[in-house]
Every structure is written in structure tokens, then in C-alpha cells.
Amino acid sequence: MFVIDVTLKHSPITLSVQRKTAEDATALYQQILEALRSGNATTLELTCEQQAGKTIGVLVSEIAAVQMAEKSGTATASGRPPGFFAMSES
């Protein structure tokens, strides 16, 4: 399973959808990047293959970042979930 995370400007919440195959996840990732490159103020609708009925509508101009990661047991085994940044102890 692959997870595509979308981070919005001025919001601490990450929106996530999942795809079953690497090809589908890469295609969605590229679709989001292309929407960002176009610069149009359009709405992007994302659906999740893991949770039936989960649909997200997001204004492309409000997307700050997008990330694709493989969902596996090794990511949580290290104690650190996948993400854009990590907090370290001083």
C-alpha cells in the first residue's frame, strides 16, 4: 500500500489517501504536481483506495507540499512515522 500525503498552507493537518500499487500512487503524485505547476486556482478531488467512500477536495493553490511513501511495518518499527520533518531532542 502506498500513501500520498498532502500538506496545506497555514494548516498543521496532513491529508492522506492511499493507493494499492506503486504505479497508481506515482500517477496520482504526478497529477498533483502537474496541478501545482499549472498555477490554476482549481479544485483537485482525491479518493482513497483503502477506505471506501473517503474523498478529499482541495484547492490546488493551498497545497504546500506533497509526499508519496510506501506504507510498511518498517516505518513504524523505527519509531518515526514517515513525514516531511522530524523533531529532535536537544
PyMOL Python script that loads the backbone (N, CA, C, O; Angstrom):
from pymol import cmd

cmd.read_pdbstr("""\
ATOM      1  N   MET A   1       0.850  -1.172   0.000  1.00  0.00           N
ATOM      2  CA  MET A   1       0.000   0.000   0.000  1.00  0.00           C
ATOM      3  C   MET A   1       0.896   1.235   0.000  1.00  0.00           C
ATOM      4  O   MET A   1       1.936   1.260   0.657  1.00  0.00           O
ATOM      5  N   PHE A   2       0.483   2.252  -0.739  1.00  0.00           N
ATOM      6  CA  PHE A   2       1.231   3.494  -0.846  1.00  0.00           C
ATOM      7  C   PHE A   2       0.367   4.651  -0.368  1.00  0.00           C
ATOM      8  O   PHE A   2      -0.830   4.698  -0.651  1.00  0.00           O
ATOM      9  N   VAL A   3       0.975   5.586   0.359  1.00  0.00           N
ATOM     10  CA  VAL A   3       0.266   6.722   0.934  1.00  0.00           C
ATOM     11  C   VAL A   3       0.744   7.998   0.250  1.00  0.00           C
ATOM     12  O   VAL A   3       1.946   8.224   0.109  1.00  0.00           O
ATOM     13  N   ILE A   4      -0.202   8.826  -0.172  1.00  0.00           N
ATOM     14  CA  ILE A   4       0.100  10.144  -0.719  1.00  0.00           C
ATOM     15  C   ILE A   4      -0.405  11.158   0.300  1.00  0.00           C
ATOM     16  O   ILE A   4      -1.605  11.247   0.558  1.00  0.00           O
ATOM     17  N   ASP A   5       0.530  11.930   0.881  1.00  0.00           N
ATOM     18  CA  ASP A   5       0.207  12.940   1.881  1.00  0.00           C
ATOM     19  C   ASP A   5       0.243  14.313   1.231  1.00  0.00           C
ATOM     20  O   ASP A   5       1.165  14.634   0.481  1.00  0.00           O
ATOM     21  N   VAL A   6      -0.760  15.114   1.523  1.00  0.00           N
ATOM     22  CA  VAL A   6      -0.836  16.482   1.020  1.00  0.00           C
ATOM     23  C   VAL A   6      -0.866  17.408   2.227  1.00  0.00           C
ATOM     24  O   VAL A   6      -1.735  17.284   3.091  1.00  0.00           O
ATOM     25  N   THR A   7       0.084  18.334   2.287  1.00  0.00           N
ATOM     26  CA  THR A   7       0.136  19.320   3.359  1.00  0.00           C
ATOM     27  C   THR A   7      -0.368  20.646   2.812  1.00  0.00           C
ATOM     28  O   THR A   7       0.016  21.069   1.721  1.00  0.00           O
ATOM     29  N   LEU A   8      -1.231  21.293   3.581  1.00  0.00           N
ATOM     30  CA  LEU A   8      -1.820  22.558   3.159  1.00  0.00           C
ATOM     31  C   LEU A   8      -1.116  23.739   3.814  1.00  0.00           C
ATOM     32  O   LEU A   8      -0.576  23.619   4.913  1.00  0.00           O
ATOM     33  N   LYS A   9      -1.126  24.870   3.136  1.00  0.00           N
ATOM     34  CA  LYS A   9      -0.580  26.100   3.695  1.00  0.00           C
ATOM     35  C   LYS A   9      -1.404  26.502   4.912  1.00  0.00           C
ATOM     36  O   LYS A   9      -2.624  26.338   4.920  1.00  0.00           O
ATOM     37  N   HIS A  10      -0.750  27.021   5.926  1.00  0.00           N
ATOM     38  CA  HIS A  10      -1.391  27.550   7.126  1.00  0.00           C
ATOM     39  C   HIS A  10      -2.237  26.516   7.870  1.00  0.00           C
ATOM     40  O   HIS A  10      -3.181  26.880   8.572  1.00  0.00           O
ATOM     41  N   SER A  11      -1.908  25.231   7.722  1.00  0.00           N
ATOM     42  CA  SER A  11      -2.672  24.191   8.396  1.00  0.00           C
ATOM     43  C   SER A  11      -1.725  23.087   8.873  1.00  0.00           C
ATOM     44  O   SER A  11      -0.895  22.611   8.098  1.00  0.00           O
ATOM     45  N   PRO A  12      -1.839  22.682  10.124  1.00  0.00           N
ATOM     46  CA  PRO A  12      -0.974  21.610  10.628  1.00  0.00           C
ATOM     47  C   PRO A  12      -1.454  20.214  10.225  1.00  0.00           C
ATOM     48  O   PRO A  12      -0.770  19.225  10.489  1.00  0.00           O
ATOM     49  N   ILE A  13      -2.604  20.130   9.597  1.00  0.00           N
ATOM     50  CA  ILE A  13      -3.181  18.832   9.250  1.00  0.00           C
ATOM     51  C   ILE A  13      -2.658  18.354   7.895  1.00  0.00           C
ATOM     52  O   ILE A  13      -2.589  19.124   6.937  1.00  0.00           O
ATOM     53  N   THR A  14      -2.292  17.068   7.829  1.00  0.00           N
ATOM     54  CA  THR A  14      -1.892  16.444   6.574  1.00  0.00           C
ATOM     55  C   THR A  14      -3.046  15.598   6.067  1.00  0.00           C
ATOM     56  O   THR A  14      -3.596  14.784   6.809  1.00  0.00           O
ATOM     57  N   LEU A  15      -3.416  15.785   4.812  1.00  0.00           N
ATOM     58  CA  LEU A  15      -4.460  14.979   4.182  1.00  0.00           C
ATOM     59  C   LEU A  15      -3.791  13.793   3.507  1.00  0.00           C
ATOM     60  O   LEU A  15      -2.764  13.952   2.848  1.00  0.00           O
ATOM     61  N   SER A  16      -4.367  12.602   3.664  1.00  0.00           N
ATOM     62  CA  SER A  16      -3.751  11.392   3.110  1.00  0.00           C
ATOM     63  C   SER A  16      -4.765  10.551   2.355  1.00  0.00           C
ATOM     64  O   SER A  16      -5.914  10.407   2.772  1.00  0.00           O
ATOM     65  N   VAL A  17      -4.316   9.998   1.236  1.00  0.00           N
ATOM     66  CA  VAL A  17      -5.074   8.980   0.513  1.00  0.00           C
ATOM     67  C   VAL A  17      -4.112   7.843   0.192  1.00  0.00           C
ATOM     68  O   VAL A  17      -2.896   8.032   0.181  1.00  0.00           O
ATOM     69  N   GLN A  18      -4.665   6.666  -0.069  1.00  0.00           N
ATOM     70  CA  GLN A  18      -3.826   5.503  -0.315  1.00  0.00           C
ATOM     71  C   GLN A  18      -4.115   4.888  -1.682  1.00  0.00           C
ATOM     72  O   GLN A  18      -5.233   4.947  -2.193  1.00  0.00           O
ATOM     73  N   ARG A  19      -3.071   4.298  -2.250  1.00  0.00           N
ATOM     74  CA  ARG A  19      -3.171   3.561  -3.500  1.00  0.00           C
ATOM     75  C   ARG A  19      -2.563   2.182  -3.298  1.00  0.00           C
ATOM     76  O   ARG A  19      -1.616   2.020  -2.528  1.00  0.00           O
ATOM     77  N   LYS A  20      -3.110   1.188  -3.993  1.00  0.00           N
ATOM     78  CA  LYS A  20      -2.668  -0.199  -3.817  1.00  0.00           C
ATOM     79  C   LYS A  20      -1.366  -0.498  -4.538  1.00  0.00           C
ATOM     80  O   LYS A  20      -0.575  -1.314  -4.064  1.00  0.00           O
ATOM     81  N   THR A  21      -1.124   0.152  -5.685  1.00  0.00           N
ATOM     82  CA  THR A  21       0.080  -0.142  -6.457  1.00  0.00           C
ATOM     83  C   THR A  21       0.974   1.075  -6.581  1.00  0.00           C
ATOM     84  O   THR A  21       0.521   2.215  -6.478  1.00  0.00           O
ATOM     85  N   ALA A  22       2.248   0.814  -6.802  1.00  0.00           N
ATOM     86  CA  ALA A  22       3.215   1.900  -6.973  1.00  0.00           C
ATOM     87  C   ALA A  22       2.874   2.742  -8.202  1.00  0.00           C
ATOM     88  O   ALA A  22       3.048   3.961  -8.191  1.00  0.00           O
ATOM     89  N   GLU A  23       2.390   2.095  -9.255  1.00  0.00           N
ATOM     90  CA  GLU A  23       2.054   2.812 -10.486  1.00  0.00           C
ATOM     91  C   GLU A  23       0.903   3.795 -10.255  1.00  0.00           C
ATOM     92  O   GLU A  23       0.952   4.934 -10.719  1.00  0.00           O
ATOM     93  N   ASP A  24      -0.126   3.353  -9.541  1.00  0.00           N
ATOM     94  CA  ASP A  24      -1.261   4.232  -9.246  1.00  0.00           C
ATOM     95  C   ASP A  24      -0.845   5.384  -8.337  1.00  0.00           C
ATOM     96  O   ASP A  24      -1.281   6.519  -8.527  1.00  0.00           O
ATOM     97  N   ALA A  25      -0.001   5.089  -7.353  1.00  0.00           N
ATOM     98  CA  ALA A  25       0.472   6.126  -6.431  1.00  0.00           C
ATOM     99  C   ALA A  25       1.322   7.152  -7.166  1.00  0.00           C
ATOM    100  O   ALA A  25       1.177   8.355  -6.952  1.00  0.00           O
ATOM    101  N   THR A  26       2.203   6.675  -8.026  1.00  0.00           N
ATOM    102  CA  THR A  26       3.049   7.589  -8.802  1.00  0.00           C
ATOM    103  C   THR A  26       2.210   8.445  -9.732  1.00  0.00           C
ATOM    104  O   THR A  26       2.481   9.636  -9.888  1.00  0.00           O
ATOM    105  N   ALA A  27       1.197   7.860 -10.351  1.00  0.00           N
ATOM    106  CA  ALA A  27       0.323   8.619 -11.249  1.00  0.00           C
ATOM    107  C   ALA A  27      -0.409   9.725 -10.499  1.00  0.00           C
ATOM    108  O   ALA A  27      -0.513  10.845 -10.999  1.00  0.00           O
ATOM    109  N   LEU A  28      -0.917   9.428  -9.311  1.00  0.00           N
ATOM    110  CA  LEU A  28      -1.603  10.438  -8.513  1.00  0.00           C
ATOM    111  C   LEU A  28      -0.633  11.520  -8.060  1.00  0.00           C
ATOM    112  O   LEU A  28      -0.957  12.706  -8.111  1.00  0.00           O
ATOM    113  N   TYR A  29       0.544  11.123  -7.621  1.00  0.00           N
ATOM    114  CA  TYR A  29       1.583  12.077  -7.213  1.00  0.00           C
ATOM    115  C   TYR A  29       1.903  13.033  -8.361  1.00  0.00           C
ATOM    116  O   TYR A  29       1.983  14.246  -8.167  1.00  0.00           O
ATOM    117  N   GLN A  30       2.084  12.477  -9.551  1.00  0.00           N
ATOM    118  CA  GLN A  30       2.382  13.303 -10.728  1.00  0.00           C
ATOM    119  C   GLN A  30       1.213  14.217 -11.089  1.00  0.00           C
ATOM    120  O   GLN A  30       1.421  15.349 -11.526  1.00  0.00           O
ATOM    121  N   GLN A  31      -0.014  13.729 -10.909  1.00  0.00           N
ATOM    122  CA  GLN A  31      -1.207  14.540 -11.182  1.00  0.00           C
ATOM    123  C   GLN A  31      -1.245  15.751 -10.252  1.00  0.00           C
ATOM    124  O   GLN A  31      -1.566  16.859 -10.682  1.00  0.00           O
ATOM    125  N   ILE A  32      -0.918  15.538  -8.983  1.00  0.00           N
ATOM    126  CA  ILE A  32      -0.912  16.638  -8.022  1.00  0.00           C
ATOM    127  C   ILE A  32       0.201  17.625  -8.365  1.00  0.00           C
ATOM    128  O   ILE A  32      -0.014  18.837  -8.330  1.00  0.00           O
ATOM    129  N   LEU A  33       1.390  17.117  -8.695  1.00  0.00           N
ATOM    130  CA  LEU A  33       2.488  18.006  -9.071  1.00  0.00           C
ATOM    131  C   LEU A  33       2.140  18.826 -10.312  1.00  0.00           C
ATOM    132  O   LEU A  33       2.439  20.019 -10.367  1.00  0.00           O
ATOM    133  N   GLU A  34       1.523  18.209 -11.290  1.00  0.00           N
ATOM    134  CA  GLU A  34       1.134  18.922 -12.512  1.00  0.00           C
ATOM    135  C   GLU A  34       0.110  20.004 -12.209  1.00  0.00           C
ATOM    136  O   GLU A  34       0.166  21.093 -12.782  1.00  0.00           O
ATOM    137  N   ALA A  35      -0.823  19.714 -11.313  1.00  0.00           N
ATOM    138  CA  ALA A  35      -1.808  20.724 -10.918  1.00  0.00           C
ATOM    139  C   ALA A  35      -1.107  21.902 -10.238  1.00  0.00           C
ATOM    140  O   ALA A  35      -1.482  23.054 -10.454  1.00  0.00           O
ATOM    141  N   LEU A  36      -0.098  21.619  -9.423  1.00  0.00           N
ATOM    142  CA  LEU A  36       0.659  22.685  -8.762  1.00  0.00           C
ATOM    143  C   LEU A  36       1.435  23.517  -9.782  1.00  0.00           C
ATOM    144  O   LEU A  36       1.490  24.742  -9.675  1.00  0.00           O
ATOM    145  N   ARG A  37       2.030  22.856 -10.763  1.00  0.00           N
ATOM    146  CA  ARG A  37       2.812  23.564 -11.787  1.00  0.00           C
ATOM    147  C   ARG A  37       1.949  24.448 -12.676  1.00  0.00           C
ATOM    148  O   ARG A  37       2.407  25.483 -13.161  1.00  0.00           O
ATOM    149  N   SER A  38       0.705  24.044 -12.891  1.00  0.00           N
ATOM    150  CA  SER A  38      -0.168  24.795 -13.788  1.00  0.00           C
ATOM    151  C   SER A  38      -0.498  26.172 -13.233  1.00  0.00           C
ATOM    152  O   SER A  38      -0.724  27.107 -14.000  1.00  0.00           O
ATOM    153  N   GLY A  39      -0.528  26.311 -11.911  1.00  0.00           N
ATOM    154  CA  GLY A  39      -0.798  27.600 -11.299  1.00  0.00           C
ATOM    155  C   GLY A  39      -2.254  28.020 -11.338  1.00  0.00           C
ATOM    156  O   GLY A  39      -2.586  29.126 -10.911  1.00  0.00           O
ATOM    157  N   ASN A  40      -3.125  27.168 -11.837  1.00  0.00           N
ATOM    158  CA  ASN A  40      -4.549  27.496 -11.881  1.00  0.00           C
ATOM    159  C   ASN A  40      -5.189  27.308 -10.512  1.00  0.00           C
ATOM    160  O   ASN A  40      -4.825  26.401  -9.764  1.00  0.00           O
ATOM    161  N   ALA A  41      -6.133  28.163 -10.197  1.00  0.00           N
ATOM    162  CA  ALA A  41      -6.874  28.036  -8.930  1.00  0.00           C
ATOM    163  C   ALA A  41      -8.013  27.045  -9.149  1.00  0.00           C
ATOM    164  O   ALA A  41      -9.171  27.427  -9.312  1.00  0.00           O
ATOM    165  N   THR A  42      -7.660  25.787  -9.148  1.00  0.00           N
ATOM    166  CA  THR A  42      -8.628  24.735  -9.409  1.00  0.00           C
ATOM    167  C   THR A  42      -8.753  23.825  -8.191  1.00  0.00           C
ATOM    168  O   THR A  42      -7.898  23.835  -7.305  1.00  0.00           O
ATOM    169  N   THR A  43      -9.801  23.059  -8.158  1.00  0.00           N
ATOM    170  CA  THR A  43     -10.012  22.102  -7.078  1.00  0.00           C
ATOM    171  C   THR A  43      -9.598  20.720  -7.561  1.00  0.00           C
ATOM    172  O   THR A  43      -9.910  20.320  -8.683  1.00  0.00           O
ATOM    173  N   LEU A  44      -8.902  20.007  -6.711  1.00  0.00           N
ATOM    174  CA  LEU A  44      -8.456  18.653  -7.010  1.00  0.00           C
ATOM    175  C   LEU A  44      -9.207  17.713  -6.090  1.00  0.00           C
ATOM    176  O   LEU A  44      -9.204  17.901  -4.873  1.00  0.00           O
ATOM    177  N   GLU A  45      -9.852  16.700  -6.656  1.00  0.00           N
ATOM    178  CA  GLU A  45     -10.591  15.729  -5.857  1.00  0.00           C
ATOM    179  C   GLU A  45      -9.793  14.435  -5.791  1.00  0.00           C
ATOM    180  O   GLU A  45      -9.429  13.864  -6.819  1.00  0.00           O
ATOM    181  N   LEU A  46      -9.524  13.980  -4.571  1.00  0.00           N
ATOM    182  CA  LEU A  46      -8.743  12.768  -4.349  1.00  0.00           C
ATOM    183  C   LEU A  46      -9.608  11.729  -3.657  1.00  0.00           C
ATOM    184  O   LEU A  46     -10.368  12.058  -2.746  1.00  0.00           O
ATOM    185  N   THR A  47      -9.498  10.483  -4.080  1.00  0.00           N
ATOM    186  CA  THR A  47     -10.219   9.389  -3.433  1.00  0.00           C
ATOM    187  C   THR A  47      -9.202   8.397  -2.873  1.00  0.00           C
ATOM    188  O   THR A  47      -8.059   8.336  -3.327  1.00  0.00           O
ATOM    189  N   CYS A  48      -9.631   7.635  -1.896  1.00  0.00           N
ATOM    190  CA  CYS A  48      -8.761   6.678  -1.221  1.00  0.00           C
ATOM    191  C   CYS A  48      -9.174   5.258  -1.597  1.00  0.00           C
ATOM    192  O   CYS A  48     -10.357   4.920  -1.556  1.00  0.00           O
ATOM    193  N   GLU A  49      -8.199   4.431  -1.961  1.00  0.00           N
ATOM    194  CA  GLU A  49      -8.492   3.039  -2.300  1.00  0.00           C
ATOM    195  C   GLU A  49      -8.598   2.160  -1.055  1.00  0.00           C
ATOM    196  O   GLU A  49      -9.189   1.082  -1.114  1.00  0.00           O
ATOM    197  N   GLN A  50      -8.040   2.600   0.060  1.00  0.00           N
ATOM    198  CA  GLN A  50      -8.084   1.813   1.291  1.00  0.00           C
ATOM    199  C   GLN A  50      -9.421   1.979   2.008  1.00  0.00           C
ATOM    200  O   GLN A  50      -9.997   0.996   2.476  1.00  0.00           O
ATOM    201  N   GLN A  51      -9.915   3.205   2.099  1.00  0.00           N
ATOM    202  CA  GLN A  51     -11.170   3.484   2.795  1.00  0.00           C
ATOM    203  C   GLN A  51     -12.230   3.868   1.764  1.00  0.00           C
ATOM    204  O   GLN A  51     -12.217   4.974   1.222  1.00  0.00           O
ATOM    205  N   ALA A  52     -13.128   2.956   1.509  1.00  0.00           N
ATOM    206  CA  ALA A  52     -14.190   3.218   0.527  1.00  0.00           C
ATOM    207  C   ALA A  52     -15.018   4.412   0.981  1.00  0.00           C
ATOM    208  O   ALA A  52     -15.399   4.510   2.147  1.00  0.00           O
ATOM    209  N   GLY A  53     -15.287   5.305   0.058  1.00  0.00           N
ATOM    210  CA  GLY A  53     -16.100   6.465   0.366  1.00  0.00           C
ATOM    211  C   GLY A  53     -15.312   7.675   0.853  1.00  0.00           C
ATOM    212  O   GLY A  53     -15.881   8.755   1.012  1.00  0.00           O
ATOM    213  N   LYS A  54     -14.006   7.514   1.094  1.00  0.00           N
ATOM    214  CA  LYS A  54     -13.194   8.646   1.528  1.00  0.00           C
ATOM    215  C   LYS A  54     -12.806   9.466   0.304  1.00  0.00           C
ATOM    216  O   LYS A  54     -12.105   8.981  -0.585  1.00  0.00           O
ATOM    217  N   THR A  55     -13.269  10.710   0.268  1.00  0.00           N
ATOM    218  CA  THR A  55     -12.972  11.620  -0.829  1.00  0.00           C
ATOM    219  C   THR A  55     -12.550  12.958  -0.240  1.00  0.00           C
ATOM    220  O   THR A  55     -13.154  13.444   0.717  1.00  0.00           O
ATOM    221  N   ILE A  56     -11.512  13.549  -0.816  1.00  0.00           N
ATOM    222  CA  ILE A  56     -10.995  14.839  -0.352  1.00  0.00           C
ATOM    223  C   ILE A  56     -11.009  15.807  -1.530  1.00  0.00           C
ATOM    224  O   ILE A  56     -10.531  15.482  -2.617  1.00  0.00           O
ATOM    225  N   GLY A  57     -11.555  16.986  -1.310  1.00  0.00           N
ATOM    226  CA  GLY A  57     -11.488  18.060  -2.294  1.00  0.00           C
ATOM    227  C   GLY A  57     -10.593  19.146  -1.739  1.00  0.00           C
ATOM    228  O   GLY A  57     -10.807  19.614  -0.621  1.00  0.00           O
ATOM    229  N   VAL A  58      -9.590  19.555  -2.504  1.00  0.00           N
ATOM    230  CA  VAL A  58      -8.632  20.544  -2.019  1.00  0.00           C
ATOM    231  C   VAL A  58      -8.359  21.582  -3.112  1.00  0.00           C
ATOM    232  O   VAL A  58      -8.243  21.244  -4.290  1.00  0.00           O
ATOM    233  N   LEU A  59      -8.261  22.830  -2.705  1.00  0.00           N
ATOM    234  CA  LEU A  59      -7.924  23.915  -3.618  1.00  0.00           C
ATOM    235  C   LEU A  59      -6.427  23.832  -3.897  1.00  0.00           C
ATOM    236  O   LEU A  59      -5.622  23.923  -2.970  1.00  0.00           O
ATOM    237  N   VAL A  60      -6.050  23.663  -5.145  1.00  0.00           N
ATOM    238  CA  VAL A  60      -4.653  23.438  -5.516  1.00  0.00           C
ATOM    239  C   VAL A  60      -3.752  24.567  -5.024  1.00  0.00           C
ATOM    240  O   VAL A  60      -2.620  24.311  -4.614  1.00  0.00           O
ATOM    241  N   SER A  61      -4.224  25.792  -5.057  1.00  0.00           N
ATOM    242  CA  SER A  61      -3.391  26.927  -4.637  1.00  0.00           C
ATOM    243  C   SER A  61      -3.068  26.891  -3.146  1.00  0.00           C
ATOM    244  O   SER A  61      -2.197  27.634  -2.694  1.00  0.00           O
ATOM    245  N   GLU A  62      -3.750  26.042  -2.370  1.00  0.00           N
ATOM    246  CA  GLU A  62      -3.499  25.933  -0.930  1.00  0.00           C
ATOM    247  C   GLU A  62      -2.571  24.774  -0.571  1.00  0.00           C
ATOM    248  O   GLU A  62      -2.274  24.569   0.606  1.00  0.00           O
ATOM    249  N   ILE A  63      -2.110  24.015  -1.563  1.00  0.00           N
ATOM    250  CA  ILE A  63      -1.199  22.901  -1.296  1.00  0.00           C
ATOM    251  C   ILE A  63       0.212  23.436  -1.098  1.00  0.00           C
ATOM    252  O   ILE A  63       0.732  24.176  -1.932  1.00  0.00           O
ATOM    253  N   ALA A  64       0.822  23.050   0.019  1.00  0.00           N
ATOM    254  CA  ALA A  64       2.191  23.463   0.319  1.00  0.00           C
ATOM    255  C   ALA A  64       3.199  22.384  -0.091  1.00  0.00           C
ATOM    256  O   ALA A  64       4.301  22.696  -0.540  1.00  0.00           O
ATOM    257  N   ALA A  65       2.811  21.115   0.068  1.00  0.00           N
ATOM    258  CA  ALA A  65       3.728  20.021  -0.233  1.00  0.00           C
ATOM    259  C   ALA A  65       2.951  18.738  -0.477  1.00  0.00           C
ATOM    260  O   ALA A  65       1.822  18.574  -0.014  1.00  0.00           O
ATOM    261  N   VAL A  66       3.587  17.826  -1.222  1.00  0.00           N
ATOM    262  CA  VAL A  66       3.000  16.510  -1.457  1.00  0.00           C
ATOM    263  C   VAL A  66       4.106  15.476  -1.286  1.00  0.00           C
ATOM    264  O   VAL A  66       5.253  15.707  -1.669  1.00  0.00           O
ATOM    265  N   GLN A  67       3.752  14.343  -0.712  1.00  0.00           N
ATOM    266  CA  GLN A  67       4.728  13.282  -0.445  1.00  0.00           C
ATOM    267  C   GLN A  67       4.110  11.929  -0.758  1.00  0.00           C
ATOM    268  O   GLN A  67       2.929  11.699  -0.502  1.00  0.00           O
ATOM    269  N   MET A  68       4.921  11.037  -1.316  1.00  0.00           N
ATOM    270  CA  MET A  68       4.479   9.672  -1.559  1.00  0.00           C
ATOM    271  C   MET A  68       5.406   8.749  -0.783  1.00  0.00           C
ATOM    272  O   MET A  68       6.626   8.900  -0.840  1.00  0.00           O
ATOM    273  N   ALA A  69       4.829   7.788  -0.054  1.00  0.00           N
ATOM    274  CA  ALA A  69       5.625   6.841   0.723  1.00  0.00           C
ATOM    275  C   ALA A  69       4.946   5.485   0.709  1.00  0.00           C
ATOM    276  O   ALA A  69       3.723   5.386   0.618  1.00  0.00           O
ATOM    277  N   GLU A  70       5.756   4.444   0.798  1.00  0.00           N
ATOM    278  CA  GLU A  70       5.200   3.096   0.895  1.00  0.00           C
ATOM    279  C   GLU A  70       4.828   2.845   2.347  1.00  0.00           C
ATOM    280  O   GLU A  70       5.626   3.072   3.257  1.00  0.00           O
ATOM    281  N   LYS A  71       3.605   2.372   2.548  1.00  0.00           N
ATOM    282  CA  LYS A  71       3.127   2.064   3.897  1.00  0.00           C
ATOM    283  C   LYS A  71       3.604   0.660   4.229  1.00  0.00           C
ATOM    284  O   LYS A  71       3.196  -0.319   3.606  1.00  0.00           O
ATOM    285  N   SER A  72       4.482   0.584   5.231  1.00  0.00           N
ATOM    286  CA  SER A  72       5.002  -0.725   5.613  1.00  0.00           C
ATOM    287  C   SER A  72       5.238  -0.747   7.114  1.00  0.00           C
ATOM    288  O   SER A  72       5.206   0.293   7.771  1.00  0.00           O
ATOM    289  N   GLY A  73       5.472  -1.928   7.650  1.00  0.00           N
ATOM    290  CA  GLY A  73       5.738  -2.074   9.069  1.00  0.00           C
ATOM    291  C   GLY A  73       7.086  -1.505   9.475  1.00  0.00           C
ATOM    292  O   GLY A  73       7.292  -1.215  10.653  1.00  0.00           O
ATOM    293  N   THR A  74       8.015  -1.334   8.532  1.00  0.00           N
ATOM    294  CA  THR A  74       9.350  -0.847   8.876  1.00  0.00           C
ATOM    295  C   THR A  74       9.348   0.624   9.231  1.00  0.00           C
ATOM    296  O   THR A  74      10.204   1.068   9.996  1.00  0.00           O
ATOM    297  N   ALA A  75       8.419   1.389   8.705  1.00  0.00           N
ATOM    298  CA  ALA A  75       8.383   2.830   9.005  1.00  0.00           C
ATOM    299  C   ALA A  75       8.050   3.080  10.465  1.00  0.00           C
ATOM    300  O   ALA A  75       8.620   3.971  11.094  1.00  0.00           O
ATOM    301  N   THR A  76       7.128   2.294  11.003  1.00  0.00           N
ATOM    302  CA  THR A  76       6.764   2.497  12.405  1.00  0.00           C
ATOM    303  C   THR A  76       7.675   1.717  13.337  1.00  0.00           C
ATOM    304  O   THR A  76       7.745   2.034  14.525  1.00  0.00           O
ATOM    305  N   ALA A  77       8.373   0.712  12.837  1.00  0.00           N
ATOM    306  CA  ALA A  77       9.288  -0.059  13.676  1.00  0.00           C
ATOM    307  C   ALA A  77      10.447   0.806  14.158  1.00  0.00           C
ATOM    308  O   ALA A  77      10.991   0.573  15.238  1.00  0.00           O
ATOM    309  N   SER A  78      10.824   1.802  13.363  1.00  0.00           N
ATOM    310  CA  SER A  78      11.908   2.690  13.760  1.00  0.00           C
ATOM    311  C   SER A  78      11.453   3.712  14.785  1.00  0.00           C
ATOM    312  O   SER A  78      12.270   4.432  15.357  1.00  0.00           O
ATOM    313  N   GLY A  79      10.135   3.776  15.021  1.00  0.00           N
ATOM    314  CA  GLY A  79       9.613   4.747  15.975  1.00  0.00           C
ATOM    315  C   GLY A  79       9.333   6.097  15.354  1.00  0.00           C
ATOM    316  O   GLY A  79       8.855   7.008  16.029  1.00  0.00           O
ATOM    317  N   ARG A  80       9.626   6.233  14.077  1.00  0.00           N
ATOM    318  CA  ARG A  80       9.409   7.502  13.393  1.00  0.00           C
ATOM    319  C   ARG A  80       8.481   7.280  12.212  1.00  0.00           C
ATOM    320  O   ARG A  80       8.835   6.558  11.280  1.00  0.00           O
ATOM    321  N   PRO A  81       7.307   7.882  12.230  1.00  0.00           N
ATOM    322  CA  PRO A  81       6.414   7.768  11.084  1.00  0.00           C
ATOM    323  C   PRO A  81       6.958   8.577   9.910  1.00  0.00           C
ATOM    324  O   PRO A  81       7.683   9.547  10.131  1.00  0.00           O
ATOM    325  N   PRO A  82       6.630   8.209   8.663  1.00  0.00           N
ATOM    326  CA  PRO A  82       7.088   8.995   7.532  1.00  0.00           C
ATOM    327  C   PRO A  82       6.473  10.384   7.600  1.00  0.00           C
ATOM    328  O   PRO A  82       5.345  10.547   8.064  1.00  0.00           O
ATOM    329  N   GLY A  83       7.211  11.380   7.140  1.00  0.00           N
ATOM    330  CA  GLY A  83       6.699  12.746   7.161  1.00  0.00           C
ATOM    331  C   GLY A  83       7.671  13.704   6.523  1.00  0.00           C
ATOM    332  O   GLY A  83       8.712  13.303   6.001  1.00  0.00           O
ATOM    333  N   PHE A  84       7.324  14.969   6.568  1.00  0.00           N
ATOM    334  CA  PHE A  84       8.141  15.995   5.929  1.00  0.00           C
ATOM    335  C   PHE A  84       9.289  16.456   6.807  1.00  0.00           C
ATOM    336  O   PHE A  84      10.317  16.904   6.300  1.00  0.00           O
ATOM    337  N   PHE A  85       9.129  16.354   8.094  1.00  0.00           N
ATOM    338  CA  PHE A  85      10.178  16.785   9.004  1.00  0.00           C
ATOM    339  C   PHE A  85      10.065  16.007  10.302  1.00  0.00           C
ATOM    340  O   PHE A  85       9.039  15.387  10.582  1.00  0.00           O
ATOM    341  N   ALA A  86      11.117  16.045  11.081  1.00  0.00           N
ATOM    342  CA  ALA A  86      11.114  15.319  12.356  1.00  0.00           C
ATOM    343  C   ALA A  86      11.627  16.247  13.450  1.00  0.00           C
ATOM    344  O   ALA A  86      12.496  17.086  13.214  1.00  0.00           O
ATOM    345  N   MET A  87      11.084  16.085  14.628  1.00  0.00           N
ATOM    346  CA  MET A  87      11.531  16.850  15.769  1.00  0.00           C
ATOM    347  C   MET A  87      12.650  16.061  16.448  1.00  0.00           C
ATOM    348  O   MET A  87      12.547  14.843  16.592  1.00  0.00           O
ATOM    349  N   SER A  88      13.705  16.738  16.860  1.00  0.00           N
ATOM    350  CA  SER A  88      14.781  16.037  17.560  1.00  0.00           C
ATOM    351  C   SER A  88      14.886  16.568  18.976  1.00  0.00           C
ATOM    352  O   SER A  88      14.545  17.717  19.258  1.00  0.00           O
ATOM    353  N   GLU A  89      15.363  15.711  19.851  1.00  0.00           N
ATOM    354  CA  GLU A  89      15.544  16.114  21.245  1.00  0.00           C
ATOM    355  C   GLU A  89      16.889  16.800  21.398  1.00  0.00           C
ATOM    356  O   GLU A  89      17.867  16.393  20.771  1.00  0.00           O
ATOM    357  N   SER A  90      16.951  17.837  22.225  1.00  0.00           N
ATOM    358  CA  SER A  90      18.211  18.565  22.440  1.00  0.00           C
ATOM    359  C   SER A  90      18.845  18.146  23.735  1.00  0.00           C
ATOM    360  O   SER A  90      19.911  18.647  24.090  1.00  0.00           O
TER     361      SER A  90
END
""", "prot")
cmd.dss("prot")
cmd.show_as("cartoon", "prot")
cmd.util.cbc("prot")
cmd.orient("prot")
